[in-house]
Amino acid sequence: MASSSYKKYEIRKRDPNPKTTALLVIDMQNYFASMAKPILSNAITTINLCREASIPIFFTRHCHKSPADYGMLGEWWDNDLIFDGTVDSELIPEIGRLSKPDEVVEKNTYSAFENTRLHEMLMEKKVEEVIITGVVTNQCCETTARAAFVKGYRVFFSTDATAPSDSELYEATLKNMAYGFAYLVDCKRLQQGLFGKGMK
């Protein structure tokens, strides 16, 4: 998805503070590889920018271990789920190489905060702001962004390092995020905000 259209939804502008920000890389797994492919380069750029700025990074991995943790997802997706221990459940190799074991958070529903230790991990690092990247723009990324806002985090939502299920839902998410939940950013703005320089 091109990110040029996001500026029409922009209501507020702000740069993240690297001293109090964490990057959340949502569900960049083999199951979503074809959807993630168009944003893979931008996701890697975002990760590298945050590493350079010493920003903590957390990678979520959506997976199910038994029917007890399916929740409504089993019904909603007719049991087409991501099962732990499968190739589909693993991080895309290009992303996996950039992660560390203690940065990976397993989740079993759309929000990265539900039934996980993410909130506690962020508090331990005194995080006040989060940048959202990954898949799916209009599901796990959006739900995590909304949950973060409700928990009191300042949210930055990537427009070129999140991948949607379709263009209309992508546009709807950006409009929703800008209206009530998040500042919109892309790789160029992120680099300018963190380092005061544009993308090469």
trRosetta pair geometry for C-beta under 8 A, 3 or more apart (Angstrom, degrees):
i j d omega theta_ij theta_ji phi_ij phi_ji
1 38 6.9 104 -2 117 53 138
1 39 7.4 -4 32 -67 82 109
1 137 7.7 -2 15 -41 155 156
1 159 7.8 -107 109 168 114 69
1 160 7.3 -147 86 -117 81 54
1 163 7.1 161 4 -126 107 53
1 164 6.2 51 -42 18 145 106
1 167 6.6 157 -112 -112 107 78
1 170 5.2 -158 -117 -165 158 164
2 5 6.7 88 98 -4 96 92
2 160 7.7 -17 -166 -106 29 98
3 6 5.3 -24 -176 -1 73 121
3 159 3.9 111 -140 117 108 107
3 160 3.8 -67 -40 -60 136 98
3 186 4.4 123 132 -97 161 136
4 7 7.1 -41 176 7 48 106
5 8 5.9 -38 -178 17 65 113
5 9 7.8 49 137 -8 75 100
5 171 6.9 -40 117 -110 139 98
5 174 7.7 115 102 82 93 162
6 9 5.8 -63 -167 38 54 107
6 10 6.6 71 139 -49 77 94
6 159 4.1 -57 -49 -128 157 157
6 174 5.1 -116 -121 -164 90 143
6 178 7.6 160 -175 -55 86 133
6 184 4.9 -167 163 169 128 148
6 186 7.2 157 40 -48 144 110
7 10 5.2 -31 -150 -1 45 124
7 184 7.9 -157 -83 94 43 138
9 174 5.2 137 45 133 162 97
9 175 4.8 -127 -126 -100 133 58
9 177 7.9 67 134 64 137 82
9 178 4.2 147 140 28 100 157
9 179 7.6 -72 -176 -41 100 79
9 184 6.8 93 85 -31 104 155
10 13 6.6 34 176 -68 123 85
10 178 5.7 -116 -103 -140 32 136
10 184 5.6 -109 -95 42 90 124
11 178 5.3 134 4 162 95 95
11 179 6.6 96 -16 -100 144 40
12 178 7.6 171 29 -163 75 76
12 183 6.0 -85 96 -102 96 88
13 183 6.8 97 -139 -149 27 113
14 154 7.7 -77 106 177 148 131
14 156 7.8 -124 85 -89 94 102
14 183 4.9 -100 47 -99 95 159
15 189 7.7 -148 -104 163 84 88
15 192 7.6 -113 -108 102 127 78
15 193 3.1 -178 -140 -149 112 114
15 194 7.4 -167 -179 -50 114 47
16 21 4.4 58 171 -91 120 154
16 129 5.3 173 -141 128 94 145
16 131 6.1 -49 -65 -61 159 108
16 154 7.8 164 -117 107 76 116
16 156 5.2 -70 -62 -24 113 152
16 185 7.5 -38 -19 -54 105 162
16 190 7.4 7 22 -134 116 80
16 193 6.1 87 32 131 68 136
16 194 7.1 -5 69 -75 95 88
17 20 4.8 22 92 37 114 97
17 21 5.8 159 72 -31 55 103
17 128 7.5 4 59 67 121 113
17 129 6.2 123 40 13 83 144
18 21 5.7 -63 -119 35 29 115
18 53 4.2 -113 -132 166 138 119
18 54 6.8 84 162 63 116 78
18 55 5.4 -100 -150 -70 81 99
18 194 5.6 85 -61 -136 121 93
20 126 6.6 -79 -126 128 79 86
20 127 6.2 129 177 -144 60 39
20 128 4.1 -7 162 30 123 103
20 129 5.6 82 109 13 90 96
21 50 7.9 -117 112 -133 111 104
21 55 5.3 -29 92 -136 94 118
21 127 6.7 51 -156 -146 11 90
21 128 7.5 -53 -74 61 48 68
21 129 4.3 -37 -101 81 79 106
21 130 6.9 156 -159 -91 71 24
21 131 6.3 43 178 -20 117 98
21 156 7.7 1 -141 15 126 129
22 55 6.4 163 -117 172 32 89
22 56 4.5 -32 -117 78 94 97
22 57 6.9 170 -170 -87 77 27
22 58 6.3 25 165 0 123 103
22 122 5.7 -118 10 -121 154 95
22 125 6.6 92 -73 89 122 140
22 127 4.4 -18 -17 -126 113 145
22 129 7.5 163 21 87 60 56
22 130 5.4 -21 68 -110 84 76
22 131 7.4 -152 99 23 40 76
23 46 6.8 157 -146 147 138 101
23 47 6.8 167 125 -107 157 56
23 50 4.3 -36 -27 -116 142 170
23 55 5.6 82 -18 123 99 122
23 56 7.3 -171 26 96 71 48
23 57 4.5 -14 65 -112 106 79
23 58 7.2 174 88 27 57 61
23 130 7.5 135 -109 -162 18 67
23 131 4.8 -25 -112 63 68 108
23 133 6.7 -2 -173 13 98 115
24 57 8.0 173 -80 -157 24 57
24 58 5.5 -16 -112 69 66 96
24 60 6.8 22 -174 -18 93 108
24 112 6.2 170 -165 60 135 169
24 118 7.9 44 -114 -159 120 134
24 130 5.4 20 -11 -176 114 116
24 131 6.8 178 24 80 70 52
24 132 5.5 -15 67 -109 109 58
24 133 7.0 166 86 31 57 67
24 134 7.3 -75 126 -2 75 128
24 144 6.4 -150 129 149 153 143
24 148 7.9 -145 -5 -68 153 144
25 28 5.7 -40 161 -3 104 122
25 43 6.7 94 -137 -169 108 110
25 47 6.6 15 -74 -83 138 108
25 57 6.5 24 -10 -176 111 101
25 58 7.1 -172 26 92 75 45
25 59 4.6 -21 70 -109 111 71
25 60 7.0 -172 88 18 56 70
25 95 6.8 178 157 -160 143 124
25 99 7.8 -128 62 -84 143 112
25 133 5.4 -21 -111 77 62 102
25 134 5.1 125 -177 -65 50 114
26 60 5.1 1 -129 44 53 121
26 112 6.3 -113 -111 -55 98 129
26 132 6.7 11 -18 -165 125 83
26 133 6.7 176 15 88 83 44
26 134 3.1 178 55 74 71 148
26 135 6.4 -154 101 48 91 39
26 140 5.1 174 169 121 130 114
26 141 5.2 179 53 -83 155 73
26 144 6.0 -160 -96 11 137 156
26 162 7.8 21 48 -120 118 95
27 32 6.2 70 137 6 99 149
27 60 5.6 -28 -47 94 63 99
27 61 6.9 123 -109 -121 54 27
27 62 4.8 7 -110 -6 113 111
27 134 5.4 112 47 164 68 127
27 135 5.2 -97 90 71 103 81
27 136 7.4 -36 80 -19 138 61
27 140 5.4 59 0 83 139 163
28 32 7.1 -105 -137 75 33 119
28 36 5.6 118 -140 -138 77 153
28 40 7.9 120 -155 -114 121 76
28 43 6.3 140 -100 170 146 160
28 59 7.0 -71 36 -152 102 103
28 91 5.9 37 91 -150 83 85
28 92 5.2 -74 150 16 88 110
28 95 4.3 137 111 -69 133 174
28 134 5.2 -112 -48 -130 87 92
28 135 6.5 117 -89 12 55 99
29 32 5.6 78 61 22 73 94
29 33 7.6 -84 112 -51 43 73
29 61 6.2 105 -77 -139 122 75
29 62 6.7 -119 -2 41 147 83
29 82 6.7 58 110 -147 155 152
29 88 6.6 59 145 162 112 55
29 89 6.2 -44 -163 -165 138 24
29 90 6.4 141 -149 83 88 29
29 91 5.8 -74 -101 -103 61 36
29 92 6.5 179 -143 -33 11 73
30 33 5.1 -6 -153 -43 46 116
30 87 5.5 -58 81 143 163 78
30 88 5.0 -127 86 -128 101 35
30 89 7.4 -10 40 30 100 20
30 90 5.6 32 -7 65 116 78
30 91 7.7 87 -27 125 76 10
30 92 6.0 145 -73 -86 56 61
31 62 7.9 -85 49 73 143 105
31 82 4.9 -77 -49 -101 163 117
31 88 3.9 64 -71 -177 88 98
31 89 6.9 35 -29 -73 116 36
32 35 4.8 -59 -174 51 82 113
32 36 5.0 81 123 -28 94 108
32 92 8.0 -80 73 -50 80 113
32 135 4.5 172 164 92 154 157
32 136 7.1 -146 -131 -66 138 84
32 163 7.3 146 164 78 117 133
33 36 5.8 -64 -138 43 26 107
33 37 6.4 49 159 -51 63 91
33 92 5.7 137 -106 -102 88 110
34 37 5.9 -27 -151 -6 31 119
35 38 7.9 -60 172 21 37 96
35 135 5.6 103 109 -132 121 143
35 136 6.8 -29 149 -106 153 91
35 163 4.9 138 150 134 86 134
35 164 8.0 -130 -170 82 112 23
35 165 7.1 -30 -130 -100 137 52
36 39 6.1 -82 -164 56 55 92
36 40 5.7 79 141 -69 87 87
36 43 7.3 -17 -171 -10 102 152
36 92 6.2 -135 94 -43 149 152
36 134 7.7 -29 -115 -161 113 55
36 135 5.3 -90 -79 -38 94 136
36 163 5.2 -153 -102 9 46 156
37 40 5.6 -27 -144 -17 32 119
38 163 6.4 130 60 -114 95 113
39 42 5.1 -62 -165 50 69 111
39 43 5.5 76 134 -31 88 100
39 135 7.9 159 54 -64 134 91
39 160 6.7 171 -130 160 98 52
39 161 5.3 138 179 -136 114 38
39 162 6.6 -118 -153 58 169 9
39 163 4.6 -145 11 -61 132 96
40 43 5.6 -55 -146 34 30 112
40 44 6.4 28 156 -17 65 105
40 92 7.1 -106 -120 125 116 158
40 94 6.2 62 -176 78 119 147
40 95 7.8 -112 -144 -49 89 99
41 44 5.9 -56 -151 37 30 110
41 45 6.4 33 150 -20 64 106
42 45 5.3 -49 -145 36 35 116
42 46 6.3 39 154 -22 65 103
42 158 7.6 155 141 172 118 131
42 160 4.7 -124 -156 130 162 93
42 161 4.2 -141 124 -82 103 84
42 186 7.7 -55 -158 -169 132 82
42 187 5.3 -127 -148 -44 91 129
43 46 5.7 -53 -150 35 31 113
43 47 6.5 33 151 -19 64 104
43 95 6.9 -26 125 -94 130 111
43 133 5.5 144 -124 159 84 130
43 134 6.9 85 -122 -82 128 50
43 161 4.6 137 -81 -158 59 102
44 47 5.6 -51 -148 36 33 113
44 48 6.3 31 154 -17 66 107
44 94 6.4 -58 -78 151 127 114
44 95 7.4 -125 -81 -89 82 68
44 98 6.9 179 -130 -44 79 157
45 48 5.8 -58 -147 39 29 109
45 49 6.3 32 154 -21 65 105
45 161 7.4 -135 60 -85 92 129
45 187 4.9 20 111 -134 134 136
46 49 5.7 -52 -146 34 30 112
46 50 6.4 25 156 -15 63 107
46 131 7.3 -158 -176 135 120 136
46 133 5.3 154 98 -78 160 159
46 158 6.4 -24 -100 -105 155 149
46 161 4.7 10 -20 -95 144 174
46 187 6.0 -109 -68 -101 80 87
46 190 6.4 30 -122 85 83 169
47 50 5.9 -62 -151 39 29 107
47 51 6.3 32 152 -21 66 105
47 57 6.3 61 -140 -130 83 154
47 95 7.7 163 -46 -134 159 76
47 98 5.2 53 145 155 151 149
47 133 7.9 -126 -53 71 78 157
48 51 5.5 -49 -144 34 33 113
48 52 6.3 36 155 -21 64 104
48 98 7.8 -86 -63 -136 72 135
49 52 5.7 -56 -152 35 30 113
49 53 6.4 15 154 -7 65 111
49 187 7.2 168 -23 -151 148 80
49 190 5.8 94 120 125 160 116
49 191 5.6 -109 -123 -86 136 78
49 194 6.1 130 170 47 106 156
49 195 7.8 -118 -154 -14 96 120
50 53 5.7 -61 -143 46 33 103
50 55 3.9 -80 -165 63 88 121
50 57 5.7 115 113 -73 135 109
50 131 7.2 -150 -85 50 131 143
50 194 7.9 -130 -92 -104 49 161
51 54 7.6 30 -180 -76 32 30
51 55 7.4 -78 -57 47 21 77
51 57 7.0 -30 -69 -22 76 136
51 98 7.9 -113 -49 -168 139 104
52 194 7.8 105 88 134 102 138
52 195 7.6 -10 116 -67 127 131
53 194 4.7 -74 -83 -170 146 130
53 195 7.2 -123 -81 -57 106 91
55 131 7.8 25 159 15 151 125
55 194 8.0 -75 -34 -124 130 134
56 103 7.9 -171 -178 -121 80 104
56 122 8.0 171 90 -117 141 62
56 125 5.1 -2 -24 178 161 165
56 127 6.7 -93 50 -75 129 123
57 99 7.6 -127 115 -115 117 72
57 103 5.7 22 95 -161 77 137
58 103 5.5 -152 -114 -174 46 76
58 104 7.7 151 -166 -96 66 16
58 105 5.5 21 177 -9 113 119
58 112 7.8 126 116 171 124 141
58 118 6.5 124 151 -131 162 98
58 121 6.8 109 -93 111 141 141
58 122 7.9 -74 -18 -70 147 88
59 91 6.4 7 162 -100 140 139
59 95 6.9 144 -134 158 136 110
59 99 4.6 -43 0 -112 153 135
59 103 5.6 62 12 124 91 97
59 104 5.1 -31 74 -104 98 66
59 105 7.1 164 80 21 43 73
60 104 7.7 128 -112 -162 18 59
60 105 5.0 -37 -104 74 69 94
60 106 7.5 125 -161 -111 67 15
60 107 5.3 -7 -165 5 116 120
60 112 4.7 -104 -82 -117 149 115
60 116 7.9 -48 -122 -108 106 167
60 118 7.8 -16 -87 -82 107 136
60 134 7.3 48 46 -153 101 175
60 140 7.6 -155 93 167 144 133
60 144 7.8 -146 -14 -92 159 151
61 89 6.6 70 173 172 108 80
61 90 7.7 -16 -142 -131 129 25
61 91 6.4 -82 -95 -59 110 85
61 104 5.7 13 -9 -172 119 105
61 105 7.2 164 19 79 74 42
61 106 5.3 -37 71 -103 93 63
61 107 7.3 148 70 22 42 72
62 82 5.4 86 108 56 90 141
62 89 7.7 -127 86 -138 54 77
62 106 7.9 127 -106 -161 18 59
62 107 5.5 -38 -101 76 65 87
62 108 6.9 125 -156 -105 70 30
62 140 6.8 -101 -61 -99 137 153
63 82 5.3 -89 -106 116 56 99
63 83 6.6 53 -162 175 86 15
63 84 4.0 93 156 -74 130 77
63 89 4.4 52 -101 -144 119 123
63 106 5.9 -53 41 -152 104 104
63 107 7.9 108 26 64 60 42
63 108 6.9 -56 77 -93 42 77
64 69 5.5 -180 -142 88 80 105
64 70 6.0 37 -138 -85 142 67
64 73 7.8 -153 -71 85 133 135
64 81 5.0 6 10 146 142 135
64 82 6.5 128 7 77 87 57
64 83 5.5 -52 66 -107 86 56
64 84 6.5 -143 72 -15 31 86
64 108 5.7 97 -94 -137 68 105
65 69 5.9 52 41 26 82 139
65 83 7.8 117 -92 -158 26 71
65 84 5.0 -4 -85 20 72 136
65 108 7.8 -71 6 -93 83 134
66 69 6.1 88 60 12 67 92
67 70 5.3 -29 -154 -7 50 121
67 74 6.8 39 -142 -84 79 158
69 108 4.5 -47 161 177 114 164
69 115 7.8 159 -144 155 105 164
70 73 5.4 -132 -179 64 69 89
70 74 3.5 29 163 -38 140 115
70 75 8.0 117 138 -10 119 66
70 79 7.5 -28 -137 -110 144 72
70 81 6.5 -96 -123 -76 96 161
70 108 7.7 -99 -92 170 20 114
71 74 7.2 151 68 2 40 89
71 108 7.1 134 -2 127 114 100
71 109 5.6 7 35 -88 156 116
72 75 5.6 -58 -164 44 58 108
72 76 5.5 52 144 -24 85 113
73 76 5.6 -60 -136 43 32 109
73 77 5.7 -9 177 16 71 113
73 81 6.2 92 130 -103 116 113
73 108 7.7 -140 17 161 146 74
73 109 6.5 -156 -37 -114 124 70
74 77 7.1 -74 -133 53 14 81
74 79 5.2 21 -156 -86 79 69
74 81 6.6 -34 -94 -46 65 134
75 78 7.7 13 -177 -73 26 38
77 80 4.8 -107 151 55 100 85
77 81 6.3 122 87 -69 130 71
82 86 7.2 -144 -170 58 65 123
82 88 5.5 -139 -135 123 87 111
82 89 5.1 133 167 -92 101 79
83 86 5.0 74 75 -9 86 125
83 88 7.4 64 40 65 67 115
83 89 6.3 -96 84 -51 37 127
84 89 5.4 143 -114 -158 34 170
84 106 7.7 22 -100 -146 120 135
85 89 6.7 45 31 39 29 145
86 89 4.9 102 59 -2 78 101
86 90 7.8 -135 99 -13 50 83
87 90 5.9 -52 -161 19 41 114
90 96 6.7 2 164 -80 94 141
91 95 4.8 -117 170 92 110 104
91 96 3.8 147 87 -72 114 87
91 99 6.2 79 38 13 178 145
91 104 7.5 -111 -42 -114 130 122
92 95 4.6 69 64 17 89 108
92 96 6.6 -165 81 -15 37 90
93 96 5.4 -53 -134 37 30 115
93 97 6.4 36 165 -25 64 101
94 97 6.3 -49 -154 26 25 112
94 98 7.4 14 149 -10 55 109
95 98 5.8 -66 -160 38 39 108
95 99 6.5 33 149 -24 72 110
96 99 5.7 -62 -147 31 35 111
99 103 5.3 -145 -163 77 85 120
99 104 5.9 70 165 -64 136 96
100 103 4.7 84 59 1 80 112
100 104 7.8 -150 88 -20 43 85
101 104 6.2 -56 -158 17 37 112
105 112 6.4 75 101 -168 135 101
105 116 5.3 63 177 -169 114 137
105 117 7.1 -142 -131 57 108 75
105 118 5.2 51 -150 -77 162 97
105 121 7.3 -135 -84 19 126 157
106 116 7.1 -178 78 -111 51 107
107 111 7.4 -140 -166 95 141 44
107 112 5.4 -106 -59 -123 156 52
107 114 7.0 84 -154 66 109 77
107 115 6.9 123 -143 76 70 93
107 116 5.3 -45 -92 -55 88 132
107 118 8.0 -6 -73 -30 116 128
108 115 6.2 -39 40 85 99 142
109 114 5.1 -38 63 84 123 137
109 115 6.9 94 15 25 110 121
110 114 7.7 49 62 23 59 135
110 139 5.5 -116 -131 165 114 81
110 140 4.9 -148 -158 -98 66 60
110 143 3.8 54 133 45 116 164
110 144 7.3 -139 144 -40 72 74
111 114 4.2 87 76 -8 110 106
111 140 7.5 -170 -70 -146 22 65
111 143 4.7 -108 -71 137 73 107
111 144 5.4 145 -141 -86 57 59
111 146 7.9 -85 -102 67 109 89
111 147 4.5 86 -144 -33 126 154
112 116 6.3 -48 171 39 55 155
112 118 5.3 64 140 -39 92 170
112 140 7.2 79 -44 -180 86 97
112 144 4.4 32 11 -117 100 123
112 147 7.4 -177 48 67 66 140
113 116 6.4 -127 -152 52 18 104
113 118 5.4 -106 -102 67 56 122
113 119 5.5 60 -143 -47 100 102
113 144 6.8 139 -10 -135 89 72
113 147 4.5 -163 28 142 133 138
113 148 7.0 171 -43 -68 133 62
113 151 6.7 -162 -134 -37 161 147
114 147 7.2 -109 -37 -120 86 157
116 119 7.8 124 90 1 82 76
117 120 4.8 -55 -172 48 80 115
117 121 5.5 87 126 -30 90 99
118 121 5.6 -58 -145 37 31 112
118 122 6.3 29 158 -18 67 105
119 122 5.9 -56 -150 36 29 110
119 123 6.4 28 153 -18 64 107
119 151 6.3 -126 -119 -157 119 155
120 123 5.6 -54 -145 37 32 111
120 124 6.4 39 154 -26 65 102
121 124 5.7 -49 -150 29 31 115
121 125 6.9 13 155 -3 61 107
122 125 6.1 -69 -154 46 33 100
122 127 4.0 -79 -171 52 87 128
122 130 7.3 -41 -126 -74 142 114
122 153 7.5 -32 156 -88 154 131
123 126 7.2 33 -173 -80 38 32
123 127 7.1 -84 -67 40 25 82
127 130 6.8 57 160 -70 126 81
127 153 7.3 2 130 -120 95 115
128 153 6.5 165 172 -131 38 66
128 154 6.2 31 137 15 82 100
129 153 6.1 136 -116 -175 26 87
129 154 4.2 -29 -107 69 89 99
129 155 7.3 -173 -157 -74 68 23
129 156 6.7 41 172 -9 108 103
130 145 8.0 -158 93 -114 115 62
130 148 5.1 -94 42 -154 138 153
130 153 5.1 20 2 161 103 144
130 154 7.6 161 21 80 59 52
130 155 5.8 -14 65 -114 87 66
130 156 7.1 -159 99 33 43 76
131 156 4.5 -25 -106 76 72 110
131 157 7.9 179 -158 -78 54 20
131 158 6.6 62 174 -45 93 98
131 185 7.0 -53 -135 55 106 139
131 190 7.3 67 -136 -119 148 127
132 141 5.3 122 160 -162 119 88
132 144 6.1 154 -124 94 124 112
132 145 4.9 -60 -35 -76 163 100
132 148 7.5 -159 -62 13 116 150
132 155 6.6 10 -16 -167 115 99
132 156 7.0 179 14 88 73 54
132 157 5.0 -12 54 -116 114 64
132 158 6.2 -143 88 9 60 84
132 162 6.8 20 125 -74 89 129
132 182 7.2 -57 20 -128 125 155
133 141 7.5 -58 159 -121 8 121
133 158 4.5 26 -94 19 79 148
133 161 4.1 -25 -138 120 113 111
133 162 5.8 -143 -148 -66 45 75
134 140 7.2 -58 108 97 118 115
134 141 5.7 175 71 -81 84 105
134 161 7.5 16 -31 141 36 82
134 162 6.1 2 57 -116 38 73
134 163 7.5 -72 150 22 32 85
135 140 6.9 49 115 50 48 117
135 141 6.9 -87 -169 -34 8 112
135 162 6.9 151 -82 -163 41 65
135 163 4.6 -21 -95 59 96 101
136 139 4.2 36 69 33 111 106
136 140 5.7 95 32 22 68 88
136 141 6.4 -131 87 4 33 98
136 162 7.9 80 169 176 25 92
136 163 6.6 -68 -130 92 54 74
136 164 6.2 76 180 -136 83 36
136 165 5.5 22 -167 -42 135 89
137 141 5.1 -41 -130 52 29 139
137 142 6.6 53 150 -37 50 97
137 162 4.2 108 -96 138 86 114
137 163 6.1 -147 -30 88 96 21
137 164 3.7 -45 37 -77 126 79
137 165 7.7 -139 43 -2 88 62
137 169 7.1 139 85 119 106 94
137 170 5.2 40 89 -113 157 75
137 173 5.2 169 145 61 98 164
138 141 7.4 18 -13 55 18 99
138 142 5.4 9 -150 -11 30 138
138 164 5.3 56 -11 -137 102 97
138 165 6.2 -84 45 19 118 96
138 169 3.9 -50 -47 157 166 111
138 170 6.5 -102 -44 -74 109 40
138 172 6.8 48 -118 73 123 102
138 173 4.5 -133 -96 -55 75 129
139 142 6.4 76 8 35 6 101
139 143 6.4 -15 165 -8 44 112
139 165 7.3 57 -17 -24 114 119
140 143 5.8 -55 -134 41 27 108
140 144 6.0 28 163 -19 63 110
141 144 6.0 -60 -148 39 24 109
141 145 6.3 25 154 -20 62 109
141 157 7.3 106 159 -147 108 99
141 162 4.8 82 -134 -141 172 131
141 173 7.5 56 89 -177 108 149
142 145 5.6 -55 -147 36 31 113
142 146 6.4 29 156 -18 65 105
142 173 5.0 -110 -82 -138 128 114
142 176 7.1 39 -147 86 123 132
142 177 7.0 -116 -123 -67 85 103
143 146 5.8 -53 -148 37 31 110
143 147 6.3 31 153 -18 65 107
144 147 5.6 -55 -145 39 31 111
144 148 6.2 35 154 -23 65 105
145 148 5.7 -53 -147 34 29 112
145 149 6.5 32 154 -20 63 104
145 155 5.1 107 -157 -172 85 147
145 157 5.5 19 -115 -89 149 113
145 177 6.2 -14 133 -119 155 107
145 181 5.5 91 138 142 104 132
145 182 5.3 -40 -173 -51 127 137
146 149 5.8 -53 -151 33 32 112
146 150 6.5 29 153 -17 65 107
146 181 5.6 -63 -97 -123 61 149
147 150 5.8 -57 -148 38 32 110
147 151 6.3 26 154 -15 65 110
148 151 5.8 -62 -149 41 30 108
148 153 4.1 -54 173 57 92 129
148 155 5.1 120 96 -85 123 114
149 152 7.9 85 175 -38 29 11
149 153 6.6 -83 -80 65 30 75
149 155 5.2 -59 -68 -11 88 133
149 180 7.8 99 154 133 167 76
149 181 4.5 -108 -43 -148 159 83
149 182 6.9 -108 -67 -59 122 75
154 183 7.6 13 169 2 94 113
155 177 7.7 -115 116 -160 124 99
155 181 5.8 -21 64 153 144 80
155 182 3.9 -72 108 -104 107 92
155 183 7.0 165 95 21 57 70
156 182 6.2 140 -115 -171 13 100
156 183 5.0 -29 -109 71 70 96
156 184 7.7 132 -161 -117 65 7
156 185 4.9 11 -179 2 110 128
156 190 7.9 118 153 -98 142 98
157 162 7.2 -26 178 -15 82 147
157 174 7.5 -179 112 -117 131 64
157 177 4.6 -56 30 -175 164 151
157 181 7.5 59 -37 103 134 101
157 182 3.9 73 -17 129 111 152
157 183 7.1 164 18 76 75 41
157 184 5.7 -38 69 -106 90 57
157 185 7.1 146 67 26 38 77
158 161 4.0 -40 152 54 149 91
158 162 5.1 143 82 -21 93 92
158 185 5.9 -44 -100 79 55 83
158 186 6.6 95 -158 -111 71 42
158 187 7.9 44 -147 -52 111 63
158 190 7.7 -11 -106 -49 96 135
159 162 7.1 -44 -119 32 15 100
159 174 6.2 53 -114 -111 102 125
159 184 5.4 40 -44 -172 119 104
159 185 6.9 -179 4 79 90 30
159 186 4.9 -55 57 -75 98 91
160 186 4.3 53 8 -142 116 102
160 187 5.8 -76 78 -8 127 92
161 186 7.6 141 -7 -147 87 59
161 187 6.6 103 -39 -58 115 93
164 167 6.9 128 82 -87 136 26
164 169 5.2 172 -175 88 124 97
164 170 3.5 -127 -13 -71 160 94
164 173 6.8 -169 -101 15 121 138
165 169 5.7 10 57 56 89 149
166 169 5.2 85 61 15 77 103
166 170 7.0 -135 101 -10 37 92
167 170 5.3 -51 -147 33 35 118
167 171 6.4 33 157 -17 67 103
168 171 5.9 -53 -150 36 32 109
168 172 6.3 32 151 -19 64 107
169 172 5.4 -51 -144 37 35 115
169 173 6.3 39 155 -22 66 103
170 173 5.9 -56 -151 33 27 110
170 174 6.6 23 155 -15 63 105
171 174 5.9 -55 -149 36 32 109
171 175 6.3 31 154 -18 65 107
172 175 5.8 -57 -149 37 30 111
172 176 6.2 29 154 -17 65 109
173 176 5.6 -58 -146 40 31 111
173 177 6.0 32 157 -21 68 108
174 177 5.7 -52 -141 36 30 112
174 178 6.2 25 161 -15 64 108
174 184 6.4 49 -155 -107 94 133
175 178 6.2 -59 -147 39 25 106
175 179 6.2 25 156 -21 62 113
176 179 5.8 -62 -147 36 27 111
176 180 6.5 -40 178 33 63 103
176 181 7.0 16 137 15 77 118
177 180 7.5 -106 -149 54 15 64
177 181 5.1 -75 -141 65 54 104
177 182 4.2 -32 -177 46 99 110
177 184 6.5 108 106 -75 120 89
178 182 7.0 -55 -74 74 37 70
178 183 7.9 56 -116 -129 66 26
178 184 5.5 -21 -83 -31 100 117
185 189 4.8 -139 -150 88 78 121
185 190 5.1 88 162 -62 126 87
185 193 7.2 -61 -130 4 129 146
186 189 5.3 88 47 17 67 101
186 190 6.9 -126 98 -9 30 95
187 190 5.6 -58 -145 37 28 114
187 191 6.3 26 160 -17 65 105
187 199 6.2 56 121 -78 101 137
188 191 6.1 -58 -152 35 27 106
188 192 6.4 23 153 -14 63 109
188 198 6.2 2 -158 -152 92 79
188 199 4.8 -82 -105 -9 76 117
189 192 5.6 -56 -146 41 34 112
189 193 5.9 33 156 -20 68 109
190 193 5.8 -58 -144 39 27 110
190 194 6.1 14 162 -9 65 112
191 194 6.1 -62 -138 43 27 101
191 195 5.7 -34 -178 37 65 111
191 197 6.4 -63 147 81 100 69
191 198 6.6 87 98 -154 120 22
191 199 5.5 121 40 -68 155 73
192 195 7.2 -82 -122 60 14 70
192 196 6.5 36 -166 -126 54 20
192 197 6.6 -144 -106 66 55 21
192 198 5.8 12 -76 -86 100 56
